[in-house]
Structures are given as C-alpha cells and as structure tokens.
C-alpha cells in the first residue's frame, strides 16, 4: 500500500526551468544539482529529464554511483568530495568528478595509484568558512595537483557564496567575488561560482560552470518575495492528499491537539490525509494556504502526524475523496515555507518520501 499523500513531478517543468537558466547564462555550462534525491524530486528521473545539462552535482559518492548505475553518462561531480582511498578508487573507475576542499585530499589524490585520472574541482574558501582551501592552501594544492598524473588538468576553480540570496548582504558577496577573482585570475582554468540565487542576483557569476539547484525545481531562492519573479519559474513538484472526512462543527468547537484554534461560527472542516510524517511542516500555522477544488482554503489547528484540518468556508460542495493541494502551482512551496518559518529546500526534500 502507498501513502495517501502523494508527490508528483512534472518533467516538462524541469526542462522549462533549465531553458530559462540557459537564457540567463547563455555562455555557461550547467551543472544541474540533484543532491538529496534531487531535492525530493527523485534523482534518477530528474537527471533523465535534464539530460541536456552538461553535468550533474551530487552530495556524495553513493549518490554519484546511483546515477552511473542508472545509465547516466554525463559528468557527475561529488560536491562533498571523497572521504577515503576507497571512494577515490570508485571516482576513478566510474569516471566521476570530485571537489577537493582539503589538503589531505590533495595528498591522497597525488599519492594513490589510480586506473585513470580524476576530474577535479578545486574549492576556494572566500568567506563562507564551511568547506574550501584558504589562499595559502590553494596555491600549494594547485602546484601539487598540477604535477600529478592522477588529476585531469586544469581543474575547475570554484567557490560558494554565503549570502547571494540576501540583497542586504551584497557587500559580503562582492568581497567574496573579489577574493575569488584575485586567486583565479590568469590561471587558465574554468571557474564556477553561481548557485541559483547568484544566477538571479549577481550577473557577473554567470560564466564558466553554473550550479543551479532550487531554480531547476521552480522555486524562488531569494530572500525577497518578488511574486513577479517567482511566476516565471514552473514548480516541478505537486504535493496533494485526499479529504478523508468532512465535519460540521459549531461555533466554539476547538480543533486538533492543544485545542489551539476555535471555530468562530458554525462551519465545515475537512480532514486531509497528510501530516508531518509525509513531509508537511508541523509548525505550519493556522491560515497556511491549501487549494481544494480550485478554491483557496486555509489550515486550521495543529498539523498531526498524518492528518491536518482545513477550513472549508468558501469551498463549494466539498466531498470525501476530493483532493487538497498542499503545494504546487498554487499554493507555491515558497508561500507555505514562509508561513512555517522555514525554507522551500526543507519542504521539498521532506515531501520526497511521498513520491508516486
């Protein structure tokens, strides 16, 4: 038996979003980021839908192996890098690419006997301070990798922007870009800077390799709402569940755990077969949008493990079995995430457990 709450994914939306990214960065190569099961959308099926991308980005070697074993022949980059000599051997045998972000990885890559050289993306820490080589380490790594037959030369030089999604932090982003440009200038290597937010907000990053994630799935990555900008991107995920009960409640009746919401009048309320076990955010407050029969309704009361309640005032003739859309084209996942005090990335990844 399958869950009543179901996620479906529209391959045409994925391809349309890729086309828009190419229009934004016409001179760049696209590394489509499909880590975390393609943000809950299904890594293998998404990669097949996006076969026109020049490559794919995953979080770890296991995710890369999954794509290779499914027959994906494009370059696949392990964004988290390898963690052992065993993984390094897998990278070499399967012709996978790896990010190198620590000097110990340089040591192992140059010391191991490999069946074939490995494609390397050398990551420079310009201010995010998560992964990456600092300026002194980068120069040492560049020199050592350049002398090794185990590294395809030259590597791609990359960095990760910490605040590209926040227009109030443009000075921070500019400082990162200046540091990266100072280190990468005149080395004759391709570069990779832009994630989804940078593609939209920082045109100077639209060259070399771009690394879109959220935009491919049709969700808006910037901190500002920008409804007109959002509308240009087609949500690929649709998360829906059936109504399993319609209750006639009376003024003063409370709903759900904690009795946190009280009916202001006599009214119909739907019980929908989805909850936090299915990936709907537990902390979504009353008033969060739901679509039933093409009409906007709103969540009332606390979200349960596998049920939630919806105010049916304004929804004509609701019936058991009718579908409630939790996010998709309307409402958009960005709106639900904002209501719940989180980000669309989290909601998409969690809902992926309900893939049809």
Secondary structure, 3 states (H helix, E strand, C coil): CCCCCEEEECHHHHHHHHHHHHHHCCCCEEEEECHHHHHCCCHHHHHHHCCCCCEEEECCHHHHHHHHHCCCCCEEEECCCCCCHHHHHHHHHCCCEEEECCHHHHHHHHHCCCCCCEEEEEEECCCCCCCCECHHHHHHHHHHHHCCCCECCCCEEECCCCCCCCHHHHHHHHHHHHHHHHHHCCCCCCEECCCHHHHHHCHHHCCCEECCCHHHHCCCCCCCCCHHHHHCCCCCEEEEEEEEEEEEECCCCEECHHHCEECCCCEEEEEECCCHHHCCCCCCCCCCEEEECCEEEEEECCCCCCCEEEECCCCCCCCCCCEEEEECCCCCHHHHHHHHCCCHHHHHHHHHHHEC
